[in-house]
Amino acid sequence: MCWFCEKVKYNNIQIPINTTGADDNVCELITSDDCENCHGCADENNHFNLILIEDVLEICYYHKIKELTVNPYSARFNINYCPFCGDKISKEHHDELKFW
């Protein structure tokens, strides 16, 4: 059993965003270049989450800029097999998710 399989019951992995694209002007529009008390660039206010609950994977994005919170969630999908060791994760019958 690999590290991924051991944490498959519930795991929330936070991935900070170190850089943003040149066309990302959300901060400028919201703050009008006034960064005082914003903290929108802090890791805890600008990150992706990979949430794994048993055999369901969810990917979401979180960005808090002053009073505005942007937090869209992706669709959830089932993981049938471990992406690292190949062991079967899903206990129930689901349509197998294929990436090719």
Biopython code that builds the backbone (N, CA, C, O; Angstrom):
import numpy as np
from Bio.PDB.StructureBuilder import StructureBuilder

atoms = [
    (1, "MET", "N", (0.857, -1.180, 0.000)),
    (1, "MET", "CA", (0.000, 0.000, 0.000)),
    (1, "MET", "C", (0.903, 1.244, 0.000)),
    (1, "MET", "O", (1.824, 1.344, 0.811)),
    (2, "CYS", "N", (0.637, 2.181, -0.906)),
    (2, "CYS", "CA", (1.471, 3.378, -1.023)),
    (2, "CYS", "C", (0.915, 4.521, -0.159)),
    (2, "CYS", "O", (-0.144, 4.380, 0.453)),
    (3, "TRP", "N", (1.622, 5.635, -0.112)),
    (3, "TRP", "CA", (1.223, 6.786, 0.720)),
    (3, "TRP", "C", (-0.130, 7.340, 0.286)),
    (3, "TRP", "O", (-0.905, 7.793, 1.129)),
    (4, "PHE", "N", (-0.428, 7.314, -1.008)),
    (4, "PHE", "CA", (-1.700, 7.826, -1.516)),
    (4, "PHE", "C", (-2.856, 6.963, -1.021)),
    (4, "PHE", "O", (-3.874, 7.490, -0.572)),
    (5, "CYS", "N", (-2.707, 5.649, -1.100)),
    (5, "CYS", "CA", (-3.747, 4.729, -0.652)),
    (5, "CYS", "C", (-3.989, 4.857, 0.857)),
    (5, "CYS", "O", (-5.126, 4.736, 1.314)),
    (6, "GLU", "N", (-2.933, 5.098, 1.624)),
    (6, "GLU", "CA", (-3.074, 5.235, 3.074)),
    (6, "GLU", "C", (-3.901, 6.457, 3.461)),
    (6, "GLU", "O", (-4.581, 6.448, 4.487)),
    (7, "LYS", "N", (-3.843, 7.523, 2.634)),
    (7, "LYS", "CA", (-4.544, 8.761, 2.953)),
    (7, "LYS", "C", (-5.853, 8.904, 2.194)),
    (7, "LYS", "O", (-6.421, 9.996, 2.149)),
    (8, "VAL", "N", (-6.338, 7.833, 1.602)),
    (8, "VAL", "CA", (-7.484, 7.918, 0.705)),
    (8, "VAL", "C", (-8.800, 8.185, 1.427)),
    (8, "VAL", "O", (-9.751, 8.606, 0.769)),
    (9, "LYS", "N", (-8.917, 7.972, 2.723)),
    (9, "LYS", "CA", (-10.179, 8.222, 3.429)),
    (9, "LYS", "C", (-10.561, 9.692, 3.369)),
    (9, "LYS", "O", (-11.696, 10.017, 3.021)),
    (10, "TYR", "N", (-9.639, 10.582, 3.700)),
    (10, "TYR", "CA", (-9.869, 12.020, 3.548)),
    (10, "TYR", "C", (-8.528, 12.721, 3.522)),
    (10, "TYR", "O", (-7.698, 12.519, 4.409)),
    (11, "ASN", "N", (-8.315, 13.528, 2.530)),
    (11, "ASN", "CA", (-7.078, 14.281, 2.429)),
    (11, "ASN", "C", (-7.354, 15.568, 1.677)),
    (11, "ASN", "O", (-8.022, 15.560, 0.643)),
    (12, "ASN", "N", (-6.840, 16.672, 2.195)),
    (12, "ASN", "CA", (-6.981, 17.970, 1.554)),
    (12, "ASN", "C", (-5.582, 18.502, 1.317)),
    (12, "ASN", "O", (-4.872, 18.821, 2.271)),
    (13, "ILE", "N", (-5.174, 18.603, 0.059)),
    (13, "ILE", "CA", (-3.837, 19.065, -0.299)),
    (13, "ILE", "C", (-3.955, 20.478, -0.838)),
    (13, "ILE", "O", (-4.642, 20.707, -1.834)),
    (14, "GLN", "N", (-3.293, 21.428, -0.194)),
    (14, "GLN", "CA", (-3.338, 22.825, -0.620)),
    (14, "GLN", "C", (-2.103, 23.121, -1.459)),
    (14, "GLN", "O", (-0.980, 22.836, -1.044)),
    (15, "ILE", "N", (-2.314, 23.696, -2.645)),
    (15, "ILE", "CA", (-1.222, 24.022, -3.553)),
    (15, "ILE", "C", (-1.193, 25.530, -3.739)),
    (15, "ILE", "O", (-2.040, 26.076, -4.446)),
    (16, "PRO", "N", (-0.224, 26.225, -3.110)),
    (16, "PRO", "CA", (-0.156, 27.689, -3.261)),
    (16, "PRO", "C", (0.137, 28.078, -4.709)),
    (16, "PRO", "O", (0.764, 27.328, -5.457)),
    (17, "ILE", "N", (-0.326, 29.251, -5.077)),
    (17, "ILE", "CA", (-0.068, 29.778, -6.414)),
    (17, "ILE", "C", (1.042, 30.807, -6.292)),
    (17, "ILE", "O", (0.872, 31.849, -5.658)),
    (18, "ASN", "N", (2.174, 30.508, -6.901)),
    (18, "ASN", "CA", (3.326, 31.393, -6.763)),
    (18, "ASN", "C", (3.314, 32.539, -7.760)),
    (18, "ASN", "O", (3.778, 33.638, -7.456)),
    (19, "THR", "N", (2.790, 32.288, -8.939)),
    (19, "THR", "CA", (2.730, 33.336, -9.950)),
    (19, "THR", "C", (1.369, 33.289, -10.622)),
    (19, "THR", "O", (0.690, 32.262, -10.599)),
    (20, "THR", "N", (0.978, 34.392, -11.212)),
    (20, "THR", "CA", (-0.252, 34.427, -11.988)),
    (20, "THR", "C", (0.078, 34.946, -13.375)),
    (20, "THR", "O", (1.118, 35.571, -13.586)),
    (21, "GLY", "N", (-0.806, 34.686, -14.309)),
    (21, "GLY", "CA", (-0.568, 35.124, -15.674)),
    (21, "GLY", "C", (-0.637, 36.633, -15.815)),
    (21, "GLY", "O", (-1.197, 37.320, -14.960)),
    (22, "ALA", "N", (-0.071, 37.144, -16.889)),
    (22, "ALA", "CA", (-0.042, 38.586, -17.126)),
    (22, "ALA", "C", (-1.438, 39.160, -17.330)),
    (22, "ALA", "O", (-1.651, 40.353, -17.116)),
    (23, "ASP", "N", (-2.390, 38.329, -17.740)),
    (23, "ASP", "CA", (-3.736, 38.826, -17.987)),
    (23, "ASP", "C", (-4.629, 38.736, -16.739)),
    (23, "ASP", "O", (-5.822, 39.028, -16.821)),
    (24, "ASP", "N", (-4.082, 38.343, -15.608)),
    (24, "ASP", "CA", (-4.860, 38.257, -14.376)),
    (24, "ASP", "C", (-4.915, 39.639, -13.735)),
    (24, "ASP", "O", (-3.986, 40.052, -13.042)),
    (25, "ASN", "N", (-6.003, 40.338, -13.974)),
    (25, "ASN", "CA", (-6.128, 41.693, -13.448)),
    (25, "ASN", "C", (-7.227, 41.804, -12.402)),
    (25, "ASN", "O", (-7.731, 42.899, -12.153)),
    (26, "VAL", "N", (-7.608, 40.691, -11.785)),
    (26, "VAL", "CA", (-8.670, 40.707, -10.788)),
    (26, "VAL", "C", (-8.294, 41.612, -9.623)),
    (26, "VAL", "O", (-9.100, 42.434, -9.187)),
    (27, "CYS", "N", (-7.075, 41.464, -9.118)),
    (27, "CYS", "CA", (-6.643, 42.302, -7.987)),
    (27, "CYS", "C", (-6.713, 43.789, -8.340)),
    (27, "CYS", "O", (-7.188, 44.599, -7.544)),
    (28, "GLU", "N", (-6.245, 44.138, -9.519)),
    (28, "GLU", "CA", (-6.246, 45.547, -9.909)),
    (28, "GLU", "C", (-7.665, 46.097, -10.002)),
    (28, "GLU", "O", (-7.919, 47.241, -9.625)),
    (29, "LEU", "N", (-8.588, 45.277, -10.506)),
    (29, "LEU", "CA", (-9.972, 45.728, -10.624)),
    (29, "LEU", "C", (-10.642, 45.868, -9.262)),
    (29, "LEU", "O", (-11.406, 46.808, -9.044)),
    (30, "ILE", "N", (-10.367, 44.953, -8.354)),
    (30, "ILE", "CA", (-11.006, 44.970, -7.040)),
    (30, "ILE", "C", (-10.398, 46.015, -6.122)),
    (30, "ILE", "O", (-11.122, 46.730, -5.429)),
    (31, "THR", "N", (-9.073, 46.109, -6.110)),
    (31, "THR", "CA", (-8.399, 46.971, -5.137)),
    (31, "THR", "C", (-7.996, 48.331, -5.683)),
    (31, "THR", "O", (-7.618, 49.209, -4.908)),
    (32, "SER", "N", (-8.065, 48.532, -6.993)),
    (32, "SER", "CA", (-7.587, 49.775, -7.627)),
    (32, "SER", "C", (-6.153, 50.083, -7.196)),
    (32, "SER", "O", (-5.812, 51.225, -6.891)),
    (33, "ASP", "N", (-5.325, 49.041, -7.178)),
    (33, "ASP", "CA", (-3.913, 49.121, -6.780)),
    (33, "ASP", "C", (-3.716, 49.559, -5.338)),
    (33, "ASP", "O", (-2.627, 50.012, -4.985)),
    (34, "ASP", "N", (-4.746, 49.436, -4.486)),
    (34, "ASP", "CA", (-4.622, 49.725, -3.063)),
    (34, "ASP", "C", (-4.500, 48.396, -2.329)),
    (34, "ASP", "O", (-5.513, 47.766, -2.025)),
    (35, "CYS", "N", (-3.285, 47.964, -2.043)),
    (35, "CYS", "CA", (-3.033, 46.658, -1.446)),
    (35, "CYS", "C", (-3.125, 46.664, 0.084)),
    (35, "CYS", "O", (-2.927, 45.625, 0.714)),
    (36, "GLU", "N", (-3.414, 47.790, 0.672)),
    (36, "GLU", "CA", (-3.483, 47.866, 2.127)),
    (36, "GLU", "C", (-4.607, 46.967, 2.660)),
    (36, "GLU", "O", (-5.748, 47.054, 2.205)),
    (37, "ASN", "N", (-4.277, 46.117, 3.616)),
    (37, "ASN", "CA", (-5.205, 45.166, 4.239)),
    (37, "ASN", "C", (-5.858, 44.202, 3.243)),
    (37, "ASN", "O", (-6.972, 43.735, 3.482)),
    (38, "CYS", "N", (-5.202, 43.909, 2.164)),
    (38, "CYS", "CA", (-5.768, 43.002, 1.154)),
    (38, "CYS", "C", (-5.360, 41.563, 1.428)),
    (38, "CYS", "O", (-6.228, 40.721, 1.658)),
    (39, "HIS", "N", (-4.096, 41.261, 1.412)),
    (39, "HIS", "CA", (-3.521, 39.933, 1.633)),
    (39, "HIS", "C", (-3.979, 38.911, 0.591)),
    (39, "HIS", "O", (-3.948, 37.709, 0.854)),
    (40, "GLY", "N", (-4.402, 39.373, -0.587)),
    (40, "GLY", "CA", (-4.848, 38.474, -1.652)),
    (40, "GLY", "C", (-3.736, 37.651, -2.260)),
    (40, "GLY", "O", (-3.997, 36.637, -2.907)),
    (41, "CYS", "N", (-2.493, 38.073, -2.062)),
    (41, "CYS", "CA", (-1.346, 37.329, -2.603)),
    (41, "CYS", "C", (-0.820, 36.284, -1.622)),
    (41, "CYS", "O", (0.032, 35.476, -1.991)),
    (42, "ALA", "N", (-1.306, 36.281, -0.389)),
    (42, "ALA", "CA", (-0.836, 35.319, 0.614)),
    (42, "ALA", "C", (-1.255, 33.900, 0.229)),
    (42, "ALA", "O", (-2.333, 33.695, -0.330)),
    (43, "ASP", "N", (-0.402, 32.927, 0.530)),
    (43, "ASP", "CA", (-0.676, 31.530, 0.166)),
    (43, "ASP", "C", (-2.028, 31.057, 0.672)),
    (43, "ASP", "O", (-2.728, 30.339, -0.041)),
    (44, "GLU", "N", (-2.416, 31.442, 1.888)),
    (44, "GLU", "CA", (-3.689, 30.975, 2.436)),
    (44, "GLU", "C", (-4.890, 31.645, 1.777)),
    (44, "GLU", "O", (-6.022, 31.212, 1.990)),
    (45, "ASN", "N", (-4.670, 32.695, 0.980)),
    (45, "ASN", "CA", (-5.756, 33.384, 0.284)),
    (45, "ASN", "C", (-5.737, 33.179, -1.225)),
    (45, "ASN", "O", (-6.586, 33.734, -1.922)),
    (46, "ASN", "N", (-4.805, 32.407, -1.743)),
    (46, "ASN", "CA", (-4.683, 32.213, -3.187)),
    (46, "ASN", "C", (-4.073, 30.836, -3.440)),
    (46, "ASN", "O", (-2.850, 30.692, -3.463)),
    (47, "HIS", "N", (-4.922, 29.822, -3.630)),
    (47, "HIS", "CA", (-4.404, 28.468, -3.778)),
    (47, "HIS", "C", (-5.422, 27.562, -4.462)),
    (47, "HIS", "O", (-6.604, 27.888, -4.580)),
    (48, "PHE", "N", (-4.925, 26.428, -4.902)),
    (48, "PHE", "CA", (-5.760, 25.327, -5.378)),
    (48, "PHE", "C", (-5.868, 24.303, -4.267)),
    (48, "PHE", "O", (-4.950, 24.172, -3.458)),
    (49, "ASN", "N", (-6.964, 23.582, -4.212)),
    (49, "ASN", "CA", (-7.145, 22.459, -3.288)),
    (49, "ASN", "C", (-7.428, 21.208, -4.084)),
    (49, "ASN", "O", (-8.230, 21.228, -5.017)),
    (50, "LEU", "N", (-6.778, 20.124, -3.724)),
    (50, "LEU", "CA", (-7.126, 18.800, -4.200)),
    (50, "LEU", "C", (-7.734, 18.091, -3.004)),
    (50, "LEU", "O", (-7.038, 17.834, -2.022)),
    (51, "ILE", "N", (-9.006, 17.774, -3.065)),
    (51, "ILE", "CA", (-9.703, 17.152, -1.948)),
    (51, "ILE", "C", (-10.052, 15.723, -2.339)),
    (51, "ILE", "O", (-10.730, 15.487, -3.339)),
    (52, "LEU", "N", (-9.589, 14.791, -1.550)),
    (52, "LEU", "CA", (-9.829, 13.381, -1.803)),
    (52, "LEU", "C", (-10.640, 12.818, -0.648)),
    (52, "LEU", "O", (-10.181, 12.819, 0.494)),
    (53, "ILE", "N", (-11.831, 12.341, -0.936)),
    (53, "ILE", "CA", (-12.696, 11.710, 0.054)),
    (53, "ILE", "C", (-13.029, 10.322, -0.471)),
    (53, "ILE", "O", (-13.806, 10.169, -1.413)),
    (54, "GLU", "N", (-12.430, 9.315, 0.150)),
    (54, "GLU", "CA", (-12.542, 7.928, -0.286)),
    (54, "GLU", "C", (-12.183, 7.826, -1.761)),
    (54, "GLU", "O", (-11.018, 8.026, -2.105)),
    (55, "ASP", "N", (-13.123, 7.526, -2.645)),
    (55, "ASP", "CA", (-12.756, 7.366, -4.051)),
    (55, "ASP", "C", (-13.209, 8.547, -4.912)),
    (55, "ASP", "O", (-13.333, 8.411, -6.129)),
    (56, "VAL", "N", (-13.455, 9.703, -4.291)),
    (56, "VAL", "CA", (-13.911, 10.885, -5.016)),
    (56, "VAL", "C", (-12.837, 11.976, -4.943)),
    (56, "VAL", "O", (-12.354, 12.305, -3.859)),
    (57, "LEU", "N", (-12.472, 12.527, -6.087)),
    (57, "LEU", "CA", (-11.489, 13.597, -6.156)),
    (57, "LEU", "C", (-12.181, 14.878, -6.582)),
    (57, "LEU", "O", (-12.976, 14.879, -7.523)),
    (58, "GLU", "N", (-11.880, 15.966, -5.894)),
    (58, "GLU", "CA", (-12.451, 17.272, -6.218)),
    (58, "GLU", "C", (-11.304, 18.275, -6.312)),
    (58, "GLU", "O", (-10.393, 18.270, -5.485)),
    (59, "ILE", "N", (-11.360, 19.121, -7.314)),
    (59, "ILE", "CA", (-10.348, 20.153, -7.501)),
    (59, "ILE", "C", (-11.049, 21.497, -7.400)),
    (59, "ILE", "O", (-12.066, 21.718, -8.058)),
    (60, "CYS", "N", (-10.515, 22.396, -6.580)),
    (60, "CYS", "CA", (-11.136, 23.707, -6.463)),
    (60, "CYS", "C", (-10.069, 24.795, -6.358)),
    (60, "CYS", "O", (-8.902, 24.520, -6.080)),
    (61, "TYR", "N", (-10.485, 25.998, -6.581)),
    (61, "TYR", "CA", (-9.614, 27.164, -6.549)),
    (61, "TYR", "C", (-10.177, 28.142, -5.528)),
    (61, "TYR", "O", (-11.393, 28.318, -5.442)),
    (62, "TYR", "N", (-9.308, 28.774, -4.758)),
    (62, "TYR", "CA", (-9.736, 29.724, -3.741)),
    (62, "TYR", "C", (-8.884, 30.976, -3.844)),
    (62, "TYR", "O", (-7.655, 30.897, -3.841)),
    (63, "HIS", "N", (-9.537, 32.140, -3.935)),
    (63, "HIS", "CA", (-8.820, 33.426, -3.942)),
    (63, "HIS", "C", (-9.660, 34.450, -3.195)),
    (63, "HIS", "O", (-10.787, 34.750, -3.587)),
    (64, "LYS", "N", (-9.101, 34.983, -2.117)),
    (64, "LYS", "CA", (-9.782, 36.003, -1.324)),
    (64, "LYS", "C", (-9.028, 37.311, -1.485)),
    (64, "LYS", "O", (-7.851, 37.414, -1.141)),
    (65, "ILE", "N", (-9.729, 38.316, -2.018)),
    (65, "ILE", "CA", (-9.171, 39.650, -2.215)),
    (65, "ILE", "C", (-10.056, 40.618, -1.445)),
    (65, "ILE", "O", (-11.194, 40.873, -1.838)),
    (66, "LYS", "N", (-9.545, 41.148, -0.368)),
    (66, "LYS", "CA", (-10.312, 42.021, 0.527)),
    (66, "LYS", "C", (-11.655, 41.393, 0.866)),
    (66, "LYS", "O", (-11.681, 40.376, 1.559)),
    (67, "GLU", "N", (-12.772, 41.951, 0.409)),
    (67, "GLU", "CA", (-14.112, 41.449, 0.729)),
    (67, "GLU", "C", (-14.610, 40.390, -0.267)),
    (67, "GLU", "O", (-15.629, 39.747, -0.014)),
    (68, "LEU", "N", (-13.917, 40.203, -1.379)),
    (68, "LEU", "CA", (-14.341, 39.280, -2.437)),
    (68, "LEU", "C", (-13.700, 37.906, -2.257)),
    (68, "LEU", "O", (-12.493, 37.807, -2.040)),
    (69, "THR", "N", (-14.503, 36.849, -2.347)),
    (69, "THR", "CA", (-13.986, 35.481, -2.330)),
    (69, "THR", "C", (-14.392, 34.793, -3.626)),
    (69, "THR", "O", (-15.578, 34.678, -3.937)),
    (70, "VAL", "N", (-13.393, 34.336, -4.378)),
    (70, "VAL", "CA", (-13.609, 33.569, -5.599)),
    (70, "VAL", "C", (-13.312, 32.121, -5.233)),
    (70, "VAL", "O", (-12.190, 31.800, -4.842)),
    (71, "ASN", "N", (-14.314, 31.235, -5.357)),
    (71, "ASN", "CA", (-14.136, 29.867, -4.899)),
    (71, "ASN", "C", (-14.937, 28.878, -5.757)),
    (71, "ASN", "O", (-15.840, 28.217, -5.243)),
    (72, "PRO", "N", (-14.622, 28.766, -7.060)),
    (72, "PRO", "CA", (-15.354, 27.806, -7.889)),
    (72, "PRO", "C", (-14.859, 26.383, -7.632)),
    (72, "PRO", "O", (-13.672, 26.173, -7.383)),
    (73, "TYR", "N", (-15.756, 25.422, -7.693)),
    (73, "TYR", "CA", (-15.431, 24.011, -7.524)),
    (73, "TYR", "C", (-15.565, 23.302, -8.859)),
    (73, "TYR", "O", (-16.417, 23.642, -9.680)),
    (74, "SER", "N", (-14.722, 22.326, -9.059)),
    (74, "SER", "CA", (-14.851, 21.513, -10.263)),
    (74, "SER", "C", (-15.876, 20.414, -10.007)),
    (74, "SER", "O", (-16.337, 20.219, -8.883)),
    (75, "ALA", "N", (-16.209, 19.724, -11.047)),
    (75, "ALA", "CA", (-17.057, 18.542, -10.872)),
    (75, "ALA", "C", (-16.253, 17.472, -10.162)),
    (75, "ALA", "O", (-15.045, 17.348, -10.360)),
    (76, "ARG", "N", (-16.927, 16.712, -9.344)),
    (76, "ARG", "CA", (-16.267, 15.611, -8.659)),
    (76, "ARG", "C", (-16.212, 14.408, -9.592)),
    (76, "ARG", "O", (-17.106, 14.199, -10.412)),
    (77, "PHE", "N", (-15.170, 13.638, -9.457)),
    (77, "PHE", "CA", (-15.129, 12.399, -10.210)),
    (77, "PHE", "C", (-14.490, 11.306, -9.380)),
    (77, "PHE", "O", (-13.689, 11.568, -8.483)),
    (78, "ASN", "N", (-14.855, 10.086, -9.694)),
    (78, "ASN", "CA", (-14.382, 8.934, -8.944)),
    (78, "ASN", "C", (-13.040, 8.464, -9.467)),
    (78, "ASN", "O", (-12.776, 8.480, -10.669)),
    (79, "ILE", "N", (-12.200, 8.045, -8.535)),
    (79, "ILE", "CA", (-10.928, 7.431, -8.880)),
    (79, "ILE", "C", (-11.103, 5.937, -8.650)),
    (79, "ILE", "O", (-11.391, 5.508, -7.533)),
    (80, "ASN", "N", (-10.932, 5.158, -9.687)),
    (80, "ASN", "CA", (-11.106, 3.717, -9.559)),
    (80, "ASN", "C", (-9.828, 3.013, -9.117)),
    (80, "ASN", "O", (-9.884, 2.020, -8.392)),
    (81, "TYR", "N", (-8.685, 3.521, -9.549)),
    (81, "TYR", "CA", (-7.402, 2.902, -9.231)),
    (81, "TYR", "C", (-6.426, 3.983, -8.767)),
    (81, "TYR", "O", (-6.484, 5.126, -9.220)),
    (82, "CYS", "N", (-5.541, 3.606, -7.868)),
    (82, "CYS", "CA", (-4.527, 4.523, -7.365)),
    (82, "CYS", "C", (-3.613, 4.953, -8.511)),
    (82, "CYS", "O", (-3.117, 4.108, -9.256)),
    (83, "PRO", "N", (-3.382, 6.280, -8.660)),
    (83, "PRO", "CA", (-2.509, 6.736, -9.749)),
    (83, "PRO", "C", (-1.033, 6.426, -9.493)),
    (83, "PRO", "O", (-0.210, 6.588, -10.394)),
    (84, "PHE", "N", (-0.683, 5.984, -8.280)),
    (84, "PHE", "CA", (0.715, 5.728, -7.952)),
    (84, "PHE", "C", (1.064, 4.237, -7.956)),
    (84, "PHE", "O", (2.074, 3.844, -8.538)),
    (85, "CYS", "N", (0.236, 3.403, -7.311)),
    (85, "CYS", "CA", (0.587, 1.977, -7.233)),
    (85, "CYS", "C", (-0.334, 1.089, -8.062)),
    (85, "CYS", "O", (-0.010, -0.074, -8.299)),
    (86, "GLY", "N", (-1.488, 1.617, -8.513)),
    (86, "GLY", "CA", (-2.392, 0.852, -9.360)),
    (86, "GLY", "C", (-3.408, -0.003, -8.636)),
    (86, "GLY", "O", (-4.222, -0.665, -9.281)),
    (87, "ASP", "N", (-3.383, -0.008, -7.294)),
    (87, "ASP", "CA", (-4.374, -0.788, -6.544)),
    (87, "ASP", "C", (-5.770, -0.213, -6.743)),
    (87, "ASP", "O", (-5.933, 0.991, -6.938)),
    (88, "LYS", "N", (-6.776, -1.083, -6.693)),
    (88, "LYS", "CA", (-8.162, -0.640, -6.838)),
    (88, "LYS", "C", (-8.577, 0.128, -5.583)),
    (88, "LYS", "O", (-8.426, -0.376, -4.470)),
    (89, "ILE", "N", (-9.101, 1.350, -5.756)),
    (89, "ILE", "CA", (-9.530, 2.195, -4.649)),
    (89, "ILE", "C", (-11.024, 2.095, -4.456)),
    (89, "ILE", "O", (-11.502, 1.933, -3.333)),
    (90, "SER", "N", (-11.766, 2.192, -5.546)),
    (90, "SER", "CA", (-13.223, 2.239, -5.472)),
    (90, "SER", "C", (-13.788, 0.900, -5.018)),
    (90, "SER", "O", (-13.470, -0.146, -5.585)),
    (91, "LYS", "N", (-14.626, 0.946, -3.991)),
    (91, "LYS", "CA", (-15.270, -0.264, -3.484)),
    (91, "LYS", "C", (-16.592, -0.515, -4.210)),
    (91, "LYS", "O", (-17.067, -1.649, -4.271)),
    (92, "GLU", "N", (-17.176, 0.539, -4.754)),
    (92, "GLU", "CA", (-18.450, 0.426, -5.448)),
    (92, "GLU", "C", (-18.221, 0.348, -6.950)),
    (92, "GLU", "O", (-17.130, 0.634, -7.444)),
    (93, "HIS", "N", (-19.251, -0.037, -7.655)),
    (93, "HIS", "CA", (-19.147, -0.105, -9.110)),
    (93, "HIS", "C", (-19.407, 1.288, -9.694)),
    (93, "HIS", "O", (-20.505, 1.829, -9.564)),
    (94, "HIS", "N", (-18.410, 1.847, -10.323)),
    (94, "HIS", "CA", (-18.532, 3.122, -11.031)),
    (94, "HIS", "C", (-18.046, 2.899, -12.452)),
    (94, "HIS", "O", (-17.267, 1.986, -12.725)),
    (95, "ASP", "N", (-18.516, 3.744, -13.342)),
    (95, "ASP", "CA", (-17.942, 3.710, -14.679)),
    (95, "ASP", "C", (-16.483, 4.094, -14.549)),
    (95, "ASP", "O", (-16.150, 5.062, -13.865)),
    (96, "GLU", "N", (-15.617, 3.347, -15.196)),
    (96, "GLU", "CA", (-14.198, 3.619, -15.056)),
    (96, "GLU", "C", (-13.833, 4.897, -15.797)),
    (96, "GLU", "O", (-14.213, 5.092, -16.952)),
    (97, "LEU", "N", (-13.093, 5.758, -15.120)),
    (97, "LEU", "CA", (-12.627, 7.017, -15.666)),
    (97, "LEU", "C", (-11.345, 6.766, -16.438)),
    (97, "LEU", "O", (-10.372, 6.258, -15.881)),
    (98, "LYS", "N", (-11.339, 7.116, -17.707)),
    (98, "LYS", "CA", (-10.157, 6.912, -18.531)),
    (98, "LYS", "C", (-9.618, 8.266, -18.972)),
    (98, "LYS", "O", (-10.384, 9.165, -19.318)),
    (99, "PHE", "N", (-8.315, 8.405, -18.958)),
    (99, "PHE", "CA", (-7.679, 9.668, -19.315)),
    (99, "PHE", "C", (-7.118, 9.669, -20.720)),
    (99, "PHE", "O", (-6.374, 10.578, -21.089)),
    (100, "TRP", "N", (-7.460, 8.665, -21.510)),
    (100, "TRP", "CA", (-6.973, 8.646, -22.894)),
    (100, "TRP", "C", (-8.094, 8.485, -23.846)),
    (100, "TRP", "O", (-7.875, 8.447, -25.057)),
]
sb = StructureBuilder()
sb.init_structure("model")
sb.init_model(0)
sb.init_chain("A")
sb.init_seg("    ")
for serial, (resi, resn, name, xyz) in enumerate(atoms, 1):
    if name == "N":
        sb.init_residue(resn, " ", resi, " ")
    sb.init_atom(name, np.array(xyz, "f"), 0.0, 1.0, " ", f" {name:<3s}", serial, name[0])
structure = sb.get_structure()
